[in-house]
Amino acid sequence: MAKINVLPSEVYNYIAAGEVVERPASVVKELVENSIDAGATFIEIEIVGGGIESIRVTDNGSGIEEEQMATAFLPHATSKIKEAKDLDNIFTLGFRGEALASIAAVSKVEMISKPKKQETAFKIQIEAGKILAKQQCSGKDGTQVKVDDLFFCVPARKKFLKKDKSEEQEVTNLVSRFILAHPEISFTYIADSKTILSSSGSSLKEAMFSVYGKSSIEETLEVNLEKPPYKISGFVGRPSYSKPNRTYQTLIINGRYVINQTVISAVTNAFGEMLMKRKYPFFILNLSLPAESVDVNVHPNKLDVRFENSSRVYTLVFEAVARALSSMDYVSSATDNELDEILKTEMESASSLSDVRITEVKPAPKIDKAGVNLNPFSFNPSNMSEKEKHETKETIMDAMENNAYSGVKDGFGLGSKLLERLANTNNKDTDSSNYTIDKKVSQQNFDLEKTIKKVGKVFNTYLIVEVDDDIFFIDQHAAHERILYEKFKREYDSKQIVIQPLLFPYVLSLNSLESGILSQNIPVMKTLGFDVEEFGKNTFKVNAVPALVSEINFDSFFSEFLSDSKNIAKKSSELIQDYLMQHSCKSAIKGGNDLTDSEINHLYQEMSKEKIALFCPHGRPIAIRLSRSELEKWFKRIV
């Protein structure tokens, strides 16, 4: 048996540093978190060479007393907790006592600190975990930590770092999260002598402006919902402001930036079919909940958390985002002067008025017993382990069973007829917390001819209607596509599927693994409208398919169908939904088609009676609004 050794301090510090200090951004994270915990209202971060050459973090926090400076760099030394029970009530960002010791073990560190009650500042210098000097010096109240030559004593680690610019980008992304997570703190971030980010510490809107620019203010909706002891606030982007990846998603829990799939799924599902394929919602959400109901001690990097009641968190987030979306003006304006007003008033919060009067409450979604789910709440997370997928799906199912969505306004536009919705856009509902049915509106007999004036069309693509003091441009293809999609989907959801026999059966040859998967799931295929039967060893014959998707490419369909053997029902339903979108798009009136008056009138009649969202199935807007006041501003009639 090999001899058991007690590792020397420099070795176990290197090991600890491998978990805590992965790259320059990790160092910045730990130092900034210490500054925030110290009560700083101003934090400056400066890096050189992507942070590999130098990192300096300066704050005006409480500082460290002279006799405590050396202790701060010992392993497992922290001022945040004292005993085990404190782990159940953590509100500080740091608490593990590993950061400074780990950083000092693999770099050259200089700390200057001065508490307010201390007359002078003191400086301590450490290299590769060893204290070189400690002396009195000049300095302001607060703490400055300078980290030079990261991983100089661990060349094997240093060679795996990315190029300077790539490491700088990681730090930039991290600092932006801090700015958004703590808008009350003034941040300055400098890279290679150039100021990259700067915030004044006045408000979240100002923080958003400093990180993402003015479009983030113009294109977002305020989120605010409190169900004691839980509370959620922040902003979520309009569907038109969706992004190609998840890097624009910021979740803060009790002041800590984290990544959590339960919350991400809740936000995504709240958007439902508003998002285009492969687009992700923009959000900055701050979730406050009791410290004992969330475990932040999952991993040394503290980016992952676990909830005591994931279902409750999911429900809160879903409802908060759904309410924000329901207050949205579903008809985008051609121009928007709200941003100018916000900037003039130094980013003060503008009131959020709903331009859409909602007439029905959206019912709680249902999961089909067979596992087929084509509603807007379908579970489709990416980059998750099988365990995470299972846990998150269980959370969603619990929330659904508990009627998590009852009382939420029809923010998805599926409870209102298109032209009726346009006619009601001027009826603003200023009380965003009142999510009830407007019985007066819902009982009105909508008169298309009296309410909407049909002006004409332009470019053989856009229909023009006038409603009171607004002009609407309606994309004829997008509107017709949505109408057809809802008809197709309604037929599919009601299980009234018309089956189309194939003139020549499609024969499918598979390997033994695929054959076993398909053989076990023939009953599922039948519920989807496919007539599939075995046709010899590892061979199957498709005799009929749903009429709605009769033009599918069988090779690609079954290839995708069989690619996820653990979730056949969900996978196939998603494929069906994709084909419904494609079918409605192909069947719809095209942009550029010169419609006759009778064809236009027929389309108007369809829009007046079909309940559809004001987005096509791919997420594009159906209608754009131009107000009379904006038009008169263009012609200088008003200023």
ZAMARGU-4260 file (C-alpha; in steps of 0.2 Angstrom, whole numbers, plus 5000, padded with zeros to 4 digits):
<rodrens>
0) 5000/5000/5000 | 5007/5017/4995 | 5012/5029/5010 | 4999/5042/5014 | 5006/5059/5014
5) 5001/5075/5022 | 5002/5088/5008 | 5013/5104/5012 | 5003/5121/5011 | 5010/5126/4995
10) 5003/5110/4986 | 4986/5111/4994 | 4985/5129/4990 | 4989/5126/4972 | 4975/5113/4972
15) 4963/5125/4979 | 4968/5138/4967 | 4964/5126/4953 | 4946/5127/4959 | 4944/5145/4963
20) 4956/5153/4951 | 4954/5147/4934 | 4958/5163/4924 | 4960/5181/4926 | 4941/5184/4927
25) 4940/5172/4942 | 4952/5183/4951 | 4942/5199/4947 | 4926/5190/4953 | 4933/5186/4970
30) 4941/5203/4973 | 4925/5212/4967 | 4914/5201/4978 | 4925/5205/4993 | 4923/5224/4989
35) 4904/5222/4988 | 4904/5213/5004 | 4915/5227/5012 | 4901/5239/5008 | 4909/5248/4994
40) 4899/5261/4984 | 4913/5264/4972 | 4924/5250/4964 | 4937/5252/4950 | 4944/5237/4941
45) 4959/5239/4930 | 4968/5225/4920 | 4983/5224/4909 | 4986/5211/4896 | 4969/5203/4898
50) 4972/5202/4917 | 4987/5190/4915 | 5000/5203/4917 | 4991/5214/4930 | 4974/5216/4939
55) 4970/5230/4951 | 4954/5232/4961 | 4951/5247/4971 | 4936/5251/4983 | 4930/5263/4996
60) 4924/5249/5007 | 4927/5246/5026 | 4945/5241/5024 | 4955/5228/5033 | 4964/5232/5050
65) 4983/5231/5050 | 4984/5216/5062 | 4971/5206/5051 | 4980/5209/5034 | 4991/5193/5035
70) 4977/5183/5042 | 4966/5187/5027 | 4978/5177/5016 | 4977/5161/5026 | 4967/5146/5019
75) 4949/5146/5025 | 4950/5163/5033 | 4934/5173/5032 | 4925/5187/5041 | 4908/5181/5033
80) 4904/5166/5044 | 4910/5159/5060 | 4901/5142/5062 | 4892/5128/5052 | 4875/5135/5055
85) 4879/5151/5047 | 4880/5142/5030 | 4861/5142/5031 | 4859/5161/5031 | 4872/5167/5019
90) 4869/5185/5012 | 4887/5189/5008 | 4894/5185/4991 | 4910/5177/4998 | 4910/5165/5013
95) 4922/5151/5009 | 4938/5159/5014 | 4948/5152/4999 | 4949/5167/4987 | 4964/5177/4994
100) 4974/5162/4999 | 4971/5154/4982 | 4975/5170/4972 | 4991/5173/4982 | 4997/5155/4980
105) 4999/5158/4961 | 5003/5176/4958 | 5012/5191/4966 | 5000/5201/4977 | 5000/5218/4984
110) 4986/5224/4996 | 4984/5242/5003 | 4970/5244/5015 | 4964/5257/5027 | 4949/5257/5038
115) 4941/5274/5042 | 4946/5273/5060 | 4964/5269/5056 | 4975/5284/5054 | 4986/5277/5041
120) 4986/5263/5027 | 4996/5247/5028 | 5003/5237/5013 | 5007/5219/5012 | 5016/5210/4998
125) 5015/5191/4995 | 5023/5181/4982 | 5018/5163/4978 | 5009/5162/4995 | 5024/5169/5005
130) 5023/5186/5014 | 5038/5196/5008 | 5034/5212/5017 | 5021/5222/5027 | 5023/5241/5030
135) 5015/5257/5033 | 5010/5268/5018 | 4999/5281/5012 | 4982/5277/5006 | 4963/5282/5005
140) 4949/5273/5015 | 4946/5256/5008 | 4956/5243/5000 | 4966/5241/4984 | 4972/5224/4979
145) 4985/5222/4964 | 4988/5205/4957 | 5003/5203/4945 | 5010/5189/4934 | 4996/5177/4937
150) 5001/5159/4937 | 5020/5164/4936 | 5024/5149/4948 | 5012/5137/4939 | 5018/5138/4920
155) 5007/5122/4916 | 4992/5132/4921 | 4997/5148/4912 | 5000/5140/4895 | 4982/5135/4895
160) 4975/5153/4896 | 4968/5160/4880 | 4975/5175/4871 | 4975/5192/4880 | 4959/5199/4871
165) 4949/5183/4874 | 4953/5184/4893 | 4949/5203/4893 | 4932/5198/4885 | 4929/5186/4899
170) 4933/5200/4912 | 4922/5212/4903 | 4907/5200/4903 | 4910/5198/4921 | 4911/5216/4926
175) 4895/5219/4916 | 4886/5207/4927 | 4892/5215/4942 | 4886/5232/4936 | 4868/5224/4932
180) 4868/5215/4949 | 4873/5230/4959 | 4866/5246/4951 | 4868/5255/4967 | 4887/5254/4966
185) 4897/5265/4954 | 4909/5254/4944 | 4924/5259/4933 | 4932/5246/4922 | 4948/5250/4913
190) 4958/5238/4901 | 4975/5243/4894 | 4972/5261/4900 | 4956/5262/4891 | 4939/5264/4900
195) 4928/5250/4894 | 4913/5252/4906 | 4907/5265/4918 | 4891/5266/4929 | 4886/5280/4941
200) 4877/5269/4953 | 4860/5278/4952 | 4848/5265/4945 | 4846/5248/4935 | 4841/5258/4920
205) 4857/5268/4920 | 4866/5252/4923 | 4858/5244/4908 | 4862/5259/4897 | 4880/5258/4902
210) 4881/5240/4898 | 4870/5237/4883 | 4866/5255/4877 | 4850/5264/4874 | 4841/5250/4864
215) 4840/5240/4880 | 4829/5253/4888 | 4818/5256/4873 | 4816/5237/4870 | 4813/5230/4887
220) 4798/5228/4899 | 4798/5230/4918 | 4796/5215/4928 | 4790/5217/4946 | 4780/5204/4956
225) 4780/5200/4975 | 4773/5185/4984 | 4781/5186/5001 | 4794/5180/5006 | 4798/5179/4987
230) 4801/5194/4976 | 4806/5197/4958 | 4811/5213/4949 | 4820/5218/4934 | 4818/5219/4915
235) 4814/5207/4901 | 4816/5211/4882 | 4802/5212/4870 | 4801/5197/4858 | 4809/5208/4844
240) 4824/5211/4856 | 4828/5192/4857 | 4846/5187/4855 | 4855/5173/4846 | 4863/5166/4862
245) 4860/5166/4881 | 4875/5178/4885 | 4862/5192/4887 | 4853/5184/4901 | 4857/5190/4919
250) 4850/5182/4934 | 4854/5189/4951 | 4848/5179/4967 | 4850/5189/4983 | 4863/5200/4975
255) 4873/5186/4967 | 4875/5183/4949 | 4871/5164/4945 | 4865/5153/4931 | 4850/5142/4934
260) 4840/5131/4922 | 4824/5132/4932 | 4823/5151/4930 | 4829/5150/4912 | 4816/5138/4907
265) 4802/5148/4916 | 4807/5164/4906 | 4808/5155/4890 | 4791/5146/4892 | 4783/5162/4897
270) 4788/5169/4880 | 4780/5153/4872 | 4778/5155/4853 | 4783/5174/4853 | 4802/5169/4850
275) 4809/5165/4833 | 4818/5148/4832 | 4835/5148/4839 | 4832/5165/4848 | 4833/5168/4866
280) 4825/5180/4877 | 4835/5195/4885 | 4832/5197/4903 | 4840/5205/4919 | 4830/5198/4934
285) 4834/5200/4952 | 4826/5187/4963 | 4825/5189/4982 | 4821/5175/4993 | 4825/5169/5011
290) 4843/5163/5012 | 4838/5147/5020 | 4828/5142/5004 | 4843/5143/4992 | 4859/5133/4993
295) 4874/5144/4986 | 4887/5132/4993 | 4886/5120/4978 | 4902/5124/4969 | 4918/5135/4973
300) 4914/5147/4959 | 4897/5150/4967 | 4888/5151/4950 | 4877/5137/4953 | 4863/5137/4966
305) 4849/5125/4971 | 4832/5129/4977 | 4822/5122/4992 | 4806/5124/4982 | 4810/5124/4963
310) 4792/5123/4958 | 4788/5139/4968 | 4803/5148/4960 | 4797/5143/4943 | 4779/5148/4946
315) 4785/5166/4952 | 4797/5169/4937 | 4784/5162/4924 | 4770/5173/4931 | 4781/5189/4933
320) 4787/5188/4915 | 4770/5183/4908 | 4763/5198/4917 | 4776/5210/4910 | 4773/5203/4892
325) 4754/5205/4894 | 4757/5224/4897 | 4767/5225/4881 | 4761/5235/4866 | 4760/5220/4854
330) 4759/5232/4839 | 4776/5239/4838 | 4777/5258/4835 | 4786/5265/4819 | 4795/5277/4831
335) 4797/5279/4850 | 4801/5294/4859 | 4801/5286/4876 | 4820/5284/4876 | 4823/5302/4873
340) 4812/5306/4888 | 4821/5294/4899 | 4838/5301/4895 | 4832/5318/4898 | 4827/5314/4915
345) 4843/5304/4919 | 4836/5287/4917 | 4822/5289/4929 | 4809/5275/4928 | 4795/5278/4915
350) 4778/5272/4918 | 4773/5257/4908 | 4756/5258/4901 | 4748/5244/4892 | 4742/5247/4874
355) 4733/5231/4873 | 4716/5228/4882 | 4716/5210/4887 | 4699/5201/4886 | 4702/5184/4892
360) 4712/5175/4906 | 4724/5162/4899 | 4719/5144/4906 | 4732/5134/4914 | 4741/5123/4901
365) 4738/5104/4900 | 4751/5090/4897 | 4744/5077/4887 | 4744/5060/4895 | 4754/5052/4881
370) 4768/5065/4884 | 4764/5075/4869 | 4765/5094/4872 | 4762/5107/4859 | 4757/5121/4869
375) 4768/5137/4872 | 4775/5130/4888 | 4784/5115/4880 | 4800/5110/4889 | 4815/5113/4878
380) 4831/5117/4888 | 4848/5116/4880 | 4865/5112/4887 | 4858/5102/4902 | 4863/5086/4909
385) 4850/5072/4909 | 4848/5074/4928 | 4845/5093/4926 | 4833/5090/4912 | 4823/5078/4923
390) 4823/5089/4938 | 4818/5104/4928 | 4804/5095/4920 | 4798/5089/4936 | 4798/5107/4942
395) 4787/5112/4927 | 4775/5098/4930 | 4773/5103/4948 | 4770/5121/4944 | 4757/5116/4930
400) 4748/5104/4942 | 4747/5118/4955 | 4738/5129/4942 | 4754/5141/4942 | 4747/5151/4928
405) 4729/5154/4933 | 4726/5173/4934 | 4739/5177/4921 | 4733/5189/4908 | 4732/5183/4890
410) 4749/5190/4886 | 4752/5179/4872 | 4738/5186/4861 | 4729/5170/4859 | 4713/5176/4867
415) 4710/5191/4856 | 4705/5193/4837 | 4718/5202/4828 | 4708/5217/4821 | 4698/5218/4838
420) 4715/5219/4846 | 4720/5233/4835 | 4704/5242/4838 | 4707/5242/4857 | 4725/5248/4856
425) 4721/5265/4863 | 4712/5258/4878 | 4727/5258/4890 | 4726/5248/4906 | 4736/5258/4918
430) 4735/5245/4932 | 4747/5232/4927 | 4743/5222/4943 | 4725/5219/4938 | 4724/5203/4929
435) 4705/5200/4927 | 4693/5198/4912 | 4687/5215/4905 | 4669/5209/4904 | 4663/5225/4895
440) 4675/5223/4881 | 4673/5204/4879 | 4654/5206/4878 | 4655/5219/4864 | 4649/5214/4847
445) 4664/5219/4836 | 4659/5229/4821 | 4673/5228/4808 | 4666/5241/4796 | 4663/5254/4810
450) 4679/5253/4819 | 4692/5250/4806 | 4694/5260/4790 | 4703/5250/4777 | 4714/5263/4768
455) 4723/5251/4755 | 4739/5242/4752 | 4757/5246/4748 | 4770/5236/4739 | 4758/5222/4737
460) 4763/5216/4754 | 4757/5228/4767 | 4738/5231/4771 | 4735/5248/4778 | 4720/5252/4791
465) 4716/5267/4801 | 4709/5266/4819 | 4705/5282/4827 | 4722/5291/4828 | 4733/5277/4823
470) 4738/5269/4806 | 4742/5251/4805 | 4753/5242/4792 | 4748/5223/4792 | 4760/5211/4784
475) 4748/5200/4773 | 4759/5185/4773 | 4763/5185/4792 | 4745/5188/4796 | 4739/5174/4785
480) 4753/5162/4790 | 4748/5164/4808 | 4729/5161/4804 | 4733/5145/4795 | 4746/5140/4809
485) 4732/5141/4822 | 4720/5132/4812 | 4732/5118/4809 | 4738/5117/4827 | 4720/5117/4833
490) 4716/5102/4823 | 4732/5093/4829 | 4729/5098/4847 | 4711/5092/4847 | 4717/5075/4840
495) 4706/5077/4825 | 4720/5073/4814 | 4716/5069/4796 | 4727/5055/4790 | 4734/5055/4772
500) 4737/5037/4765 | 4753/5037/4755 | 4752/5031/4737 | 4768/5022/4739 | 4772/5017/4757
505) 4789/5023/4763 | 4801/5009/4768 | 4813/5013/4782 | 4828/5003/4785 | 4837/5005/4802
510) 4851/4997/4812 | 4846/4986/4827 | 4847/5000/4840 | 4836/5012/4830 | 4824/4997/4825
515) 4822/4994/4844 | 4818/5012/4848 | 4805/5014/4834 | 4797/4997/4838 | 4794/5002/4856
520) 4787/5019/4850 | 4775/5013/4837 | 4760/5017/4848 | 4767/5035/4850 | 4768/5037/4832
525) 4750/5032/4830 | 4744/5045/4842 | 4754/5058/4830 | 4744/5052/4815 | 4758/5040/4808
530) 4753/5023/4802 | 4769/5013/4805 | 4771/4994/4805 | 4786/4982/4805 | 4791/4976/4788
535) 4804/4963/4791 | 4820/4963/4801 | 4825/4981/4805 | 4813/4987/4792 | 4797/4997/4794
540) 4784/5003/4782 | 4775/5020/4784 | 4758/5018/4776 | 4750/5035/4781 | 4755/5052/4789
545) 4746/5067/4796 | 4738/5076/4781 | 4745/5092/4788 | 4763/5086/4786 | 4761/5075/4771
550) 4775/5084/4762 | 4788/5080/4775 | 4805/5074/4771 | 4805/5056/4778 | 4823/5054/4779
555) 4826/5070/4789 | 4811/5067/4800 | 4815/5050/4806 | 4833/5054/4807 | 4829/5068/4820
560) 4815/5057/4827 | 4827/5043/4832 | 4841/5055/4838 | 4834/5057/4855 | 4829/5039/4861
565) 4825/5045/4879 | 4812/5057/4874 | 4803/5051/4858 | 4786/5059/4862 | 4793/5077/4865
570) 4805/5076/4850 | 4792/5070/4838 | 4780/5084/4844 | 4793/5097/4841 | 4796/5091/4824
575) 4777/5091/4820 | 4776/5109/4826 | 4791/5114/4815 | 4782/5106/4800 | 4766/5115/4805
580) 4776/5131/4804 | 4783/5127/4787 | 4766/5121/4780 | 4757/5137/4786 | 4772/5147/4779
585) 4771/5139/4762 | 4752/5139/4761 | 4750/5157/4766 | 4748/5172/4754 | 4765/5178/4749
590) 4773/5195/4751 | 4772/5204/4734 | 4756/5195/4729 | 4744/5207/4721 | 4728/5203/4730
595) 4711/5208/4723 | 4698/5218/4734 | 4688/5202/4737 | 4704/5193/4743 | 4709/5207/4754
600) 4691/5208/4762 | 4692/5189/4765 | 4708/5191/4774 | 4701/5205/4784 | 4686/5194/4789
605) 4698/5180/4794 | 4708/5192/4805 | 4692/5198/4813 | 4686/5181/4819 | 4702/5171/4822
610) 4711/5172/4838 | 4729/5174/4835 | 4745/5182/4842 | 4752/5197/4834 | 4767/5187/4829
615) 4769/5175/4815 | 4774/5157/4820 | 4792/5162/4817 | 4791/5177/4829 | 4790/5191/4816
620) 4778/5205/4820 | 4762/5205/4810 | 4757/5224/4812 | 4766/5240/4815 | 4758/5256/4821
625) 4761/5274/4816 | 4752/5287/4827 | 4745/5302/4820 | 4755/5313/4832 | 4771/5305/4825
630) 4766/5308/4807 | 4762/5326/4811 | 4779/5328/4819 | 4787/5323/4803 | 4778/5336/4794
635) 4782/5349/4808 | 4763/5352/4812 | 4767/5349/4830 | 4784/5350/4839
</rodrens>
